[in-house]
Amino acid sequence: MQKTIQNRIVISGKGLHTGVKTNIKLLPAKGNTGIKFQRVDLQDKPYITASIRNVYKTNRRTVLKENEASIETVEHLLAAIYASSIDNLIIQIDGPEIPILDGSSKIFIENIKKSGIIQQKEKKEKFEINNYFKVTNGDNNSQIEFFPQKNLEIEVTTDYKSSVISKQKAKLNQLSDFQKEIAPARTFCFLHELDQLMNHNLIKGGDLDNGIVFVEKNTSVESLGKLKKLLPKTVRILKKGTLRNVQPLCKNEQAKHKLLDLIGDISLAGFEIKGKIIAHKPGHKINALFTQELLKQINKKEYTMDGKPLMDINDIKKILPHREPFLFIDEIRSLEENSVTGIKYVNSDEYYFKGHFPGAPVMPGVLQIEAMAQTGGILALNSVPDPENYLTYFMKIDKVKFKRKVEPNCILVFKLHLLSPIRRGICHMQAKAYVNNEIVTEAELMAKIVKER
């Protein structure tokens, strides 16, 4: 079952990269809400869904952007949320970046556990990926592999070819170990990277308490530029080792922190992951590529690779009167007494893309609703013994929300279920359309089944 927190949580602190002090409130949310950030400091207080589709930047942190609003450095908080098996949460924030705190997930997960976690009545969506796949990044020879199994297990290796950080390995055998084994691991960087980060307008909020800085050789403070401001005036030489001689919590703290970041980034897939993940030199860029591939693998399995459809387009034509170019569903994947799942393969040569819009093709929302209705027509006509002798007519469309663009070369999945039993030919349905397992459109539909004269 889905879960949320029991009581609200308030945390304040400074953003690592923006330097802006922010206050965040973690609020319980009802079932099927998902994890959403809300920028309460902006006009209209826009929401930003924690989704891989909203990843905007991956340079040294994960940045999400939606509705022209963005939120930075989300990975440490998201890792704590995912490790706590929380599905629904509103995260209100009055600034552009999640506080860095001590550079780990420790404070976040401690507050979540202290708040309490409650079970909700809605069921989790479950997906299984039964095949191996691998994602690589040629820029730094990093890779992440996925092996199917019944539980989540993660292994991470790091190798910086450095004289002060050895090659390291970290492992998480089960999520319940996250709070103790992984959450306290702090962020880190090398001294020679700091000036470059500052010149790129990053780490404006960096100080000597929210991470570990490794010094690869004895360095004169006079050569450090802007970084000198963070150091005591009495210091003249930084010795090889760590800045201020800060000691790692354990021999593999840096690999553990990379594992922490990976959990935060893969949580953007939006579902509970089962499998063994082996990552070599992970970072936010390859983490995002891997998470995108997770969703692609699910779509392949669930809708294109997993056997024949229950109904193909010829079977659909035996029930629905619609014909090209106004037939908008290609397959029926499941059909029960109270629910139906339909598929539309949105190809780049669809006739409406030529004018909607040239150079920026988008499937019109009204056609998405029509495709939903046609899928619902299959559900409605399933209630009569001779569906070929009936037609369905729209009576009402309500609570319509268009959440994302539907663009060419995607698989549009329609899931509908009855909101009440069919009576006197009246069919009242909840409809949702998905791309990559994310809701793009939703509505309540009402139709009437009418026998042809």
GIDAMO-V217022 format. One record per residue. RES is the residue in one small letter. PHI is phi in radians with two decimals (NA if undefined). PSI is psi in degrees with one decimal (none if undefined). BURIAL is 1 if it has 24 or more other ideal C-beta (glycine too) atoms within 12 Angstrom, else 0. Layout:
RES & PHI & PSI & BURIAL
RES & PHI & PSI & BURIAL
This chain:
m & NA & 155.8 & 0
q & -1.24 & 160.4 & 1
k & -2.41 & 155.1 & 1
t & -2.49 & 178.9 & 1
i & -1.48 & 159.1 & 1
q & -1.49 & -41.2 & 0
n & -2.25 & 153.5 & 0
r & -1.18 & 153.6 & 0
i & -2.17 & 135.6 & 1
v & -2.12 & 126.9 & 0
i & -2.39 & 138.3 & 1
s & -2.20 & 151.3 & 0
g & 3.01 & -178.8 & 1
k & -1.75 & 140.5 & 1
g & -1.30 & 137.3 & 1
l & -1.08 & -45.9 & 1
h & -1.63 & -37.2 & 1
t & -1.48 & -25.9 & 1
g & 1.34 & 5.0 & 1
v & -1.51 & 131.6 & 1
k & -1.38 & 129.5 & 1
t & -2.30 & 158.9 & 1
n & -2.04 & 130.6 & 0
i & -2.06 & 144.4 & 1
k & -2.14 & 123.3 & 1
l & -1.67 & 120.0 & 1
l & -2.06 & 140.8 & 1
p & -1.01 & 148.2 & 1
a & -2.38 & 149.5 & 1
k & -1.24 & 166.1 & 0
g & -0.95 & 145.7 & 0
n & 1.18 & 14.1 & 0
t & -1.32 & -39.0 & 1
g & 1.45 & -169.3 & 1
i & -1.76 & 120.1 & 1
k & -2.31 & 134.1 & 1
f & -1.61 & 147.8 & 1
q & -2.31 & 119.0 & 1
r & -1.46 & 90.6 & 1
v & -1.31 & -8.5 & 1
d & -1.49 & -10.2 & 0
l & -1.77 & 157.2 & 0
q & -1.05 & 139.0 & 0
d & 1.23 & -2.5 & 0
k & 0.83 & 62.5 & 0
p & -1.19 & 152.2 & 1
y & -1.70 & 149.1 & 1
i & -2.26 & 112.3 & 1
t & -1.30 & 135.3 & 1
a & -1.29 & 89.1 & 1
s & -2.50 & 146.4 & 1
i & -1.08 & -26.1 & 1
r & -1.15 & -20.7 & 1
n & -1.75 & 7.6 & 1
v & -1.18 & 125.6 & 1
y & -1.93 & -40.1 & 1
k & -2.47 & 150.0 & 0
t & -2.30 & 19.6 & 1
n & -1.40 & 103.2 & 0
r & 1.17 & -3.8 & 1
r & -2.93 & 168.5 & 1
t & -1.79 & 125.0 & 1
v & -2.01 & 130.4 & 1
l & -1.86 & 145.7 & 1
k & -2.49 & 132.3 & 1
e & -2.75 & 145.2 & 1
n & 0.96 & 37.2 & 0
e & 1.11 & 14.2 & 0
a & -2.06 & 147.9 & 1
s & -2.30 & 161.3 & 1
i & -2.49 & 132.2 & 1
e & -1.88 & 157.1 & 1
t & 0.93 & 58.1 & 1
v & -1.57 & -11.2 & 1
e & -1.16 & -37.5 & 1
h & -1.20 & -41.2 & 1
l & -1.18 & -44.3 & 1
l & -1.11 & -34.2 & 1
a & -1.10 & -42.4 & 1
a & -1.14 & -39.5 & 1
i & -1.13 & -46.8 & 1
y & -1.14 & -42.3 & 1
a & -1.17 & -20.4 & 1
s & -1.58 & 3.2 & 1
s & 1.03 & 36.0 & 1
i & -1.59 & 131.5 & 1
d & -1.81 & -29.5 & 1
n & -2.26 & 125.8 & 1
l & -2.87 & 138.6 & 1
i & -1.87 & 126.4 & 1
i & -1.97 & 99.5 & 1
q & -1.47 & 136.0 & 1
i & -2.50 & 139.8 & 1
d & -1.80 & 31.2 & 1
g & -2.89 & -175.1 & 1
p & -1.53 & -6.6 & 1
e & -2.56 & 141.7 & 1
i & -1.19 & 135.6 & 1
p & -1.00 & 141.7 & 1
i & -1.41 & -28.0 & 1
l & 0.96 & -121.6 & 1
d & -1.65 & 9.9 & 1
g & 1.52 & 11.2 & 1
s & -2.30 & -168.8 & 1
s & -1.77 & 2.7 & 1
k & -1.00 & -51.7 & 1
i & -1.16 & -37.7 & 1
f & -1.08 & -50.7 & 1
i & -1.27 & -31.4 & 1
e & -1.09 & -41.3 & 0
n & -1.20 & -35.8 & 1
i & -1.13 & -46.3 & 1
k & -1.12 & -39.0 & 1
k & -1.16 & -35.8 & 0
s & -1.13 & -34.5 & 1
g & 1.70 & 146.5 & 0
i & -2.12 & 130.0 & 1
i & -2.04 & 147.1 & 1
q & -1.52 & 141.3 & 0
q & -1.91 & 171.3 & 1
k & -1.42 & -18.3 & 0
e & -1.41 & 144.3 & 0
k & -1.49 & 147.7 & 0
k & -1.23 & 146.3 & 0
e & -1.37 & 133.1 & 1
k & -2.01 & 134.8 & 0
f & -2.32 & 146.9 & 1
e & -2.20 & 136.0 & 0
i & -1.93 & 117.5 & 1
n & -1.82 & 14.8 & 0
n & -2.33 & 152.5 & 0
y & -1.29 & 143.5 & 0
f & -2.63 & 164.5 & 1
k & -2.45 & 142.3 & 0
v & -2.12 & 135.1 & 1
t & -2.21 & 157.9 & 0
n & -2.30 & 109.7 & 0
g & -1.20 & -16.7 & 0
d & -1.05 & -38.8 & 0
n & -2.37 & 18.8 & 0
n & 1.03 & 33.7 & 0
s & -1.58 & 155.6 & 1
q & -2.71 & 154.2 & 1
i & -2.34 & 128.8 & 1
e & -1.96 & 148.0 & 1
f & -2.12 & 129.7 & 1
f & -2.13 & 126.2 & 1
p & -1.18 & 136.0 & 0
q & -2.86 & 175.8 & 0
k & -1.50 & -9.2 & 0
n & -2.35 & 163.9 & 0
l & -1.53 & 129.2 & 1
e & -2.48 & 135.1 & 1
i & -2.29 & 133.6 & 1
e & -2.16 & 137.2 & 1
v & -2.29 & 134.3 & 1
t & -2.10 & 142.3 & 1
t & -2.20 & 148.0 & 1
d & -2.66 & 101.8 & 0
y & -1.68 & 3.8 & 1
k & 0.88 & 43.1 & 0
s & -2.02 & 151.4 & 1
s & -1.42 & -10.2 & 0
v & -1.98 & -16.0 & 1
i & -2.14 & 117.2 & 1
s & -1.35 & 166.4 & 0
k & -1.11 & 131.2 & 0
q & -2.25 & 157.3 & 1
k & -2.37 & 140.3 & 1
a & -2.34 & 150.2 & 1
k & -2.47 & 140.8 & 1
l & -2.15 & 114.9 & 1
n & -1.48 & -26.8 & 0
q & -2.78 & 149.8 & 0
l & -1.06 & -29.0 & 1
s & -1.11 & -17.1 & 0
d & -1.52 & -6.3 & 0
f & -1.04 & -48.0 & 1
q & -1.02 & -42.4 & 1
k & -1.44 & -43.6 & 0
e & -1.58 & -34.1 & 1
i & -2.00 & -41.2 & 1
a & -0.93 & -38.6 & 1
p & -1.29 & -9.5 & 1
a & -1.17 & 126.3 & 1
r & -1.64 & 154.7 & 1
t & -1.16 & 162.8 & 1
f & -2.73 & 163.3 & 1
c & -2.81 & 176.1 & 1
f & -1.72 & 150.3 & 1
l & -0.98 & -42.1 & 1
h & -1.18 & -14.6 & 0
e & -1.46 & -20.4 & 1
l & -1.14 & -44.9 & 1
d & -1.06 & -41.7 & 1
q & -1.09 & -42.6 & 0
l & -1.12 & -41.5 & 1
m & -1.11 & -39.7 & 1
n & -1.19 & -19.6 & 0
h & -1.70 & 19.2 & 0
n & 1.10 & 30.8 & 0
l & -1.92 & 174.2 & 1
i & 0.78 & 37.8 & 1
k & -1.12 & -26.3 & 1
g & -1.76 & 12.1 & 1
g & -1.25 & 138.0 & 1
d & -2.44 & -170.2 & 1
l & -1.57 & 9.1 & 1
d & -2.01 & -2.8 & 0
n & -2.03 & 27.9 & 1
g & 2.95 & 178.4 & 1
i & -1.95 & 131.0 & 1
v & -1.93 & 121.4 & 1
f & -1.64 & 133.5 & 1
v & -1.90 & 115.8 & 1
e & -1.49 & -15.4 & 0
k & -2.73 & 157.8 & 0
n & -0.99 & 128.7 & 0
t & -2.33 & 132.9 & 1
s & -1.27 & 132.8 & 0
v & -1.07 & -31.7 & 1
e & -1.09 & -19.9 & 0
s & -1.58 & 4.1 & 0
l & -1.65 & -7.5 & 1
g & 1.11 & -129.7 & 0
k & -1.06 & -27.1 & 0
l & -1.11 & -23.0 & 1
k & -0.98 & -30.1 & 0
k & -1.12 & -24.4 & 0
l & -1.49 & -8.5 & 1
l & -1.88 & 148.3 & 1
p & -1.02 & 142.8 & 0
k & -1.13 & -20.9 & 0
t & -1.34 & -15.8 & 0
v & -1.43 & 128.0 & 0
r & -1.94 & -36.4 & 0
i & -2.23 & 132.2 & 0
l & -1.68 & 122.9 & 1
k & -1.49 & 152.4 & 0
k & -0.98 & 134.9 & 0
g & 2.42 & -120.6 & 1
t & -2.18 & 147.7 & 1
l & -1.05 & 130.9 & 1
r & 1.09 & 16.7 & 0
n & 1.01 & 34.4 & 0
v & -1.16 & 129.3 & 0
q & -1.65 & 135.1 & 0
p & -1.04 & 150.3 & 1
l & -1.18 & -29.1 & 1
c & -2.74 & 171.0 & 0
k & -1.15 & -25.0 & 0
n & -2.06 & 35.0 & 1
e & -1.06 & -36.0 & 1
q & -1.20 & -39.9 & 1
a & -1.14 & -37.1 & 1
k & -1.12 & -38.5 & 1
h & -1.18 & -37.0 & 1
k & -1.12 & -34.4 & 1
l & -1.16 & -40.8 & 1
l & -1.02 & -49.7 & 1
d & -1.01 & -41.3 & 1
l & -1.07 & -42.4 & 1
i & -1.09 & -44.5 & 1
g & -1.04 & -41.0 & 1
d & -1.28 & -40.9 & 1
i & -1.27 & -18.0 & 1
s & -1.08 & -20.4 & 1
l & -1.22 & -7.6 & 1
a & -1.15 & -28.3 & 1
g & 1.50 & 15.5 & 1
f & -2.60 & 166.9 & 1
e & -1.36 & 119.4 & 1
i & -1.61 & 131.2 & 1
k & -2.07 & 120.4 & 1
g & 2.75 & 170.0 & 1
k & -1.74 & 125.9 & 1
i & -1.99 & 122.5 & 1
i & -2.05 & 116.4 & 1
a & -2.04 & 130.2 & 1
h & -1.96 & 118.4 & 1
k & 0.97 & 53.1 & 1
p & -1.24 & 156.3 & 1
g & -2.75 & 174.1 & 1
h & -1.08 & -33.8 & 1
k & -1.15 & -52.3 & 1
i & -1.25 & -29.6 & 1
n & -1.02 & -42.0 & 1
a & -1.17 & -41.8 & 1
l & -1.08 & -40.7 & 1
f & -1.14 & -42.6 & 1
t & -1.14 & -39.3 & 1
q & -1.06 & -39.8 & 1
e & -1.19 & -34.5 & 1
l & -0.95 & -46.7 & 1
l & -1.17 & -38.7 & 1
k & -1.08 & -40.5 & 1
q & -1.13 & -38.3 & 1
i & -1.13 & -45.8 & 1
n & -1.07 & -41.4 & 1
k & -1.07 & -44.3 & 0
k & -1.19 & -48.1 & 0
e & -1.34 & -32.5 & 1
y & -2.14 & -18.4 & 1
t & -2.20 & -19.2 & 0
m & -1.98 & -12.8 & 0
d & -1.66 & 67.8 & 0
g & 1.35 & -175.5 & 0
k & -1.40 & 150.9 & 0
p & -1.19 & 158.8 & 1
l & -1.11 & -40.2 & 0
m & -2.36 & 132.8 & 1
d & -1.67 & -174.3 & 0
i & -1.12 & -30.8 & 1
n & -1.23 & -37.4 & 0
d & -1.15 & -39.4 & 0
i & -1.09 & -39.7 & 1
k & -1.15 & -21.0 & 0
k & -1.29 & -18.6 & 0
i & -1.87 & -46.9 & 1
l & -1.60 & 146.2 & 1
p & -1.45 & -9.7 & 0
h & -1.14 & 146.2 & 0
r & -2.41 & 162.5 & 0
e & -1.01 & 141.2 & 0
p & -1.64 & 22.7 & 0
f & -1.99 & 19.9 & 0
l & -1.79 & 117.6 & 1
f & -1.99 & 13.4 & 1
i & -2.19 & 140.6 & 1
d & -1.81 & -29.3 & 1
e & -2.58 & 153.1 & 1
i & -1.97 & 122.5 & 1
r & -1.66 & -30.1 & 1
s & -2.62 & 148.6 & 1
l & -2.61 & 112.9 & 1
e & -2.04 & 179.7 & 0
e & -1.08 & -33.2 & 0
n & -2.06 & 2.9 & 0
s & -2.66 & 161.6 & 1
v & -2.65 & 148.6 & 1
t & -2.23 & 124.3 & 1
g & -2.12 & 160.6 & 1
i & -2.24 & 136.5 & 1
k & -2.17 & 119.1 & 1
y & -1.50 & 107.9 & 1
v & -1.49 & 100.7 & 1
n & -1.60 & 159.8 & 0
s & -1.24 & -17.4 & 0
d & -1.70 & 15.4 & 0
e & -1.00 & 138.4 & 1
y & -1.08 & -32.7 & 0
y & -1.31 & -17.4 & 1
f & -1.19 & -22.5 & 0
k & -1.09 & -31.9 & 0
g & -2.04 & -1.7 & 0
h & -2.37 & 77.1 & 0
f & -2.19 & 146.9 & 0
p & -1.01 & 125.2 & 0
g & 1.53 & -16.6 & 0
a & -2.56 & 66.3 & 0
p & -1.14 & 132.6 & 1
v & -2.43 & 135.1 & 1
m & -1.25 & 124.3 & 1
p & -1.01 & 140.7 & 0
g & -1.07 & -36.3 & 1
v & -1.12 & -31.5 & 0
l & -1.32 & -30.6 & 1
q & -1.11 & -42.8 & 1
i & -1.12 & -40.3 & 1
e & -1.10 & -40.5 & 1
a & -1.14 & -38.5 & 1
m & -1.02 & -46.0 & 1
a & -1.12 & -38.5 & 1
q & -1.15 & -38.9 & 1
t & -1.10 & -42.6 & 1
g & -1.11 & -30.5 & 1
g & -1.08 & -37.6 & 1
i & -1.08 & -42.4 & 1
l & -1.12 & -45.1 & 1
a & -1.11 & -46.1 & 1
l & -1.28 & -14.7 & 1
n & -1.18 & -13.3 & 1
s & -1.52 & -4.8 & 1
v & -2.07 & 150.8 & 0
p & -1.29 & -21.7 & 0
d & -2.25 & 67.9 & 0
p & -1.03 & -25.8 & 1
e & -1.13 & -16.1 & 0
n & -1.71 & 8.8 & 0
y & -2.16 & 157.6 & 1
l & -2.18 & 156.1 & 1
t & -2.04 & 138.1 & 1
y & -2.18 & 137.7 & 0
f & -1.08 & 137.0 & 1
m & -2.01 & -33.0 & 0
k & -2.81 & 141.5 & 0
i & -2.20 & 129.3 & 1
d & -2.46 & 156.3 & 0
k & 0.93 & 44.7 & 0
v & -1.40 & 133.0 & 0
k & -2.37 & 125.1 & 0
f & -1.77 & 109.8 & 0
k & -1.71 & -27.0 & 1
r & -2.61 & 156.9 & 1
k & -1.22 & 145.2 & 1
v & -1.90 & 113.3 & 1
e & -1.91 & 169.1 & 0
p & -1.05 & 157.7 & 1
n & 1.10 & 47.9 & 0
c & -2.33 & 168.5 & 1
i & -1.87 & 116.7 & 1
l & -1.71 & 119.3 & 1
v & -1.92 & 125.9 & 1
f & -1.88 & 126.2 & 1
k & -2.13 & 121.1 & 1
l & -2.22 & 145.3 & 1
h & -2.49 & 152.9 & 1
l & -1.22 & 137.4 & 1
l & -1.58 & -17.8 & 1
s & -2.75 & 157.6 & 0
p & -1.04 & 147.9 & 0
i & -1.23 & 121.9 & 1
r & -2.31 & 135.4 & 0
r & 0.91 & 33.8 & 0
g & 1.37 & 4.5 & 0
i & -1.61 & 126.3 & 1
c & -2.10 & 114.6 & 1
h & -1.93 & 119.9 & 1
m & -2.28 & 146.9 & 1
q & -1.67 & 129.8 & 1
a & -2.21 & 136.8 & 1
k & -2.38 & 140.5 & 1
a & -1.99 & 138.2 & 1
y & -2.20 & 146.0 & 1
v & -2.26 & 126.8 & 1
n & 0.93 & 40.8 & 1
n & 1.12 & 19.2 & 1
e & -2.04 & 137.2 & 1
i & -1.17 & 127.1 & 1
v & -1.87 & -30.1 & 1
t & -2.61 & 144.4 & 1
e & -2.54 & 155.2 & 1
a & -2.94 & 163.3 & 1
e & -1.87 & 131.0 & 1
l & -2.09 & 143.1 & 1
m & -2.26 & 130.4 & 1
a & -2.37 & 161.3 & 1
k & -2.13 & 133.7 & 1
i & -1.54 & 124.3 & 1
v & -2.21 & 131.7 & 0
k & -1.40 & 134.7 & 0
e & -1.17 & 143.2 & 0
r & -1.41 & none & 0
